[in-house]
């Protein structure tokens, strides 16, 4: 997907907190990228629990009384136990999507990385949109500069081969988040 500068500016963006996994295409696919801190117990709990929490938040009472909910919770618990055991044995060897502050649009994504990337670098991305919609795509780094917060590097990347269905998922997610935020502001009077 090649977008002109004007087309890129047309995308609606939101700041969000999503599960994200990324690596340089030149890095090995089966190990975490260099510079990332080792996986912690809290990271595992967050990665496993967030999709179910998002599903419950979006389904309201419909899922709360469902007989499937205890099964979902049991699967989450088993997965969390296994991943925590693996992380305790080899925390530096687990590639795990991490909760990451991002700015996302239908055309690209930005986030803070502990390692500096170069403009033109190609990334393999895995993004988990709530409640559990995985998006896998390639992206090209547009820029990577020192973060305003002093830790890491602010990376901006454009999607390269984003499938139309995945782009639709991202756009629907953005619209839903905007609607939820608007309702929340109206409800609180802010």
C-alpha positions as CSV (number, residue, x, y, z in Angstrom):
1,X,0.0,0.0,0.0
2,X,1.7,3.2,-1.2
3,X,0.0,6.4,0.1
4,X,0.8,10.0,-0.8
5,X,1.5,12.5,1.9
6,X,-2.0,14.0,1.4
7,X,-3.6,10.6,1.8
8,X,-1.6,9.9,4.9
9,X,-2.9,13.2,6.5
10,X,-6.5,12.1,5.8
11,X,-6.4,9.2,8.3
12,X,-8.1,9.6,11.6
13,X,-5.7,8.8,14.4
14,X,-6.2,7.9,18.0
15,X,-3.9,7.4,21.0
16,X,-4.5,4.0,22.4
17,X,-3.0,1.3,24.6
18,X,-2.8,-2.0,22.6
19,X,-1.0,-5.3,22.6
20,X,1.8,-4.9,20.1
21,X,4.7,-7.1,19.0
22,X,7.2,-5.9,16.4
23,X,10.6,-6.9,15.1
24,X,12.9,-5.9,12.3
25,X,12.6,-8.2,9.4
26,X,16.3,-8.8,9.7
27,X,15.9,-10.1,13.3
28,X,15.2,-13.8,14.0
29,X,11.5,-14.5,14.2
30,X,11.6,-16.8,17.2
31,X,13.3,-14.5,19.7
32,X,12.3,-11.1,21.2
33,X,13.9,-8.1,19.6
34,X,17.1,-6.8,21.3
35,X,16.6,-4.0,23.8
36,X,13.3,-5.1,25.1
37,X,13.2,-5.8,28.8
38,X,12.6,-9.5,29.8
39,X,9.0,-10.6,30.1
40,X,7.7,-10.2,33.6
41,X,4.8,-11.8,35.5
42,X,2.8,-8.6,35.1
43,X,3.4,-8.5,31.4
44,X,2.1,-12.0,31.0
45,X,-1.0,-11.3,33.2
46,X,-1.7,-8.2,31.1
47,X,-1.3,-9.9,27.7
48,X,-3.5,-12.8,28.7
49,X,-6.1,-10.8,30.7
50,X,-6.6,-7.8,28.4
51,X,-8.6,-9.5,25.6
52,X,-11.0,-11.0,28.0
53,X,-11.4,-7.8,30.0
54,X,-12.1,-5.9,26.7
55,X,-14.6,-8.6,25.6
56,X,-16.4,-8.3,28.9
57,X,-16.4,-4.5,28.8
58,X,-17.8,-4.4,25.3
59,X,-20.4,-7.2,25.7
60,X,-21.9,-5.8,28.9
61,X,-24.4,-8.1,30.7
62,X,-24.8,-10.3,27.6
63,X,-21.6,-12.3,28.4
64,X,-21.6,-11.8,32.1
65,X,-24.4,-14.4,32.6
66,X,-23.2,-16.7,29.8
67,X,-22.2,-20.3,30.7
68,X,-19.2,-19.8,28.4
69,X,-17.6,-17.2,30.6
70,X,-16.2,-19.7,33.2
71,X,-14.6,-21.6,30.3
72,X,-13.0,-18.5,28.9
73,X,-11.7,-17.6,32.4
74,X,-10.3,-21.1,32.8
75,X,-8.5,-21.0,29.5
76,X,-7.0,-17.6,30.4
77,X,-5.9,-18.9,33.8
78,X,-4.2,-22.0,32.2
79,X,-2.5,-19.9,29.6
80,X,-1.3,-17.4,32.2
81,X,0.1,-20.2,34.4
82,X,2.0,-21.8,31.5
83,X,3.4,-18.5,30.2
84,X,4.4,-17.3,33.6
85,X,6.3,-20.6,34.2
86,X,8.1,-20.2,30.8
87,X,8.9,-16.5,31.6
88,X,10.3,-17.5,35.0
89,X,12.6,-20.0,33.4
90,X,13.7,-18.0,30.4
91,X,12.3,-14.4,30.5
92,X,14.6,-13.2,27.8
93,X,13.5,-15.8,25.3
94,X,9.7,-15.2,25.2
95,X,8.4,-13.1,22.3
96,X,5.1,-11.7,23.7
97,X,2.9,-8.9,22.6
98,X,3.2,-6.2,25.2
99,X,0.8,-3.5,26.2
100,X,2.1,-0.4,24.4
101,X,1.0,3.2,24.1
102,X,0.4,3.8,20.4
103,X,-1.0,6.3,18.0
104,X,-2.8,4.3,15.3
105,X,-4.6,5.1,12.0
106,X,-5.6,3.2,9.0
107,X,-2.3,4.1,7.4
108,X,0.3,3.5,10.1
109,X,1.3,3.4,13.7
110,X,3.7,5.1,16.1
111,X,5.0,3.9,19.4
112,X,8.1,4.1,21.7
113,X,10.8,1.5,21.2
114,X,13.7,0.9,23.5
115,X,16.0,0.6,20.5
116,X,16.6,3.1,17.7
117,X,15.4,2.1,14.3
118,X,16.4,3.8,11.1
119,X,14.1,5.4,8.5
120,X,13.4,2.7,5.9
121,X,13.7,-0.2,8.2
122,X,11.0,-2.8,7.6
123,X,9.1,-4.2,10.6
124,X,6.9,-7.3,11.0
125,X,4.0,-6.1,13.2
126,X,1.4,-8.0,15.3
127,X,-1.3,-5.8,16.8
128,X,-4.1,-7.1,18.9
129,X,-7.2,-4.9,18.7
130,X,-9.9,-5.3,21.4
131,X,-11.4,-7.6,22.2
132,X,-9.2,-10.0,20.3
133,X,-8.7,-9.2,16.7
134,X,-5.1,-9.9,15.6
135,X,-3.7,-7.8,12.8
136,X,-0.4,-8.9,11.2
137,X,1.3,-6.7,8.6
138,X,4.6,-5.2,7.5
139,X,5.5,-1.6,8.1
140,X,8.2,0.7,7.1
141,X,9.8,3.1,9.6
142,X,9.3,6.7,8.5
143,X,11.2,8.2,11.4
144,X,12.8,7.3,14.7
145,X,13.8,10.1,17.1
146,X,14.7,10.3,20.8
147,X,11.5,10.1,22.8
148,X,10.2,13.3,24.5
149,X,10.1,11.3,27.8
150,X,13.8,10.6,27.6
151,X,13.4,6.8,27.4
152,X,13.6,5.0,24.1
153,X,12.8,6.2,20.6
154,X,9.6,7.5,19.1
155,X,9.0,5.4,16.0
156,X,6.5,6.3,13.3
157,X,5.8,3.6,10.6
158,X,3.5,3.3,7.7
159,X,1.7,0.0,6.9
160,X,3.0,-1.6,3.7
161,X,0.9,-4.6,2.9
162,X,-2.1,-4.2,5.3
163,X,-4.9,-6.4,4.1
164,X,-8.1,-4.6,3.4
165,X,-10.0,-6.6,6.1
166,X,-7.3,-5.7,8.6
167,X,-7.5,-2.0,7.7
168,X,-11.3,-2.2,8.1
169,X,-10.7,-3.7,11.6
170,X,-8.4,-0.9,12.5
171,X,-10.8,1.8,11.2
172,X,-13.7,0.2,13.0
173,X,-11.7,0.1,16.2
174,X,-10.8,3.8,15.9
175,X,-14.4,4.8,15.3
176,X,-15.6,2.6,18.3
177,X,-12.9,4.1,20.6
178,X,-13.8,7.6,19.5
179,X,-17.5,6.9,20.2
180,X,-16.8,5.4,23.6
181,X,-14.7,8.4,24.6
182,X,-17.3,10.8,23.4
183,X,-20.0,9.0,25.4
184,X,-17.8,9.0,28.5
185,X,-17.2,12.8,28.1
186,X,-20.9,13.4,27.7
187,X,-21.6,11.2,30.7
188,X,-19.1,13.0,33.0
189,X,-20.1,16.4,31.7
190,X,-16.5,17.1,30.4
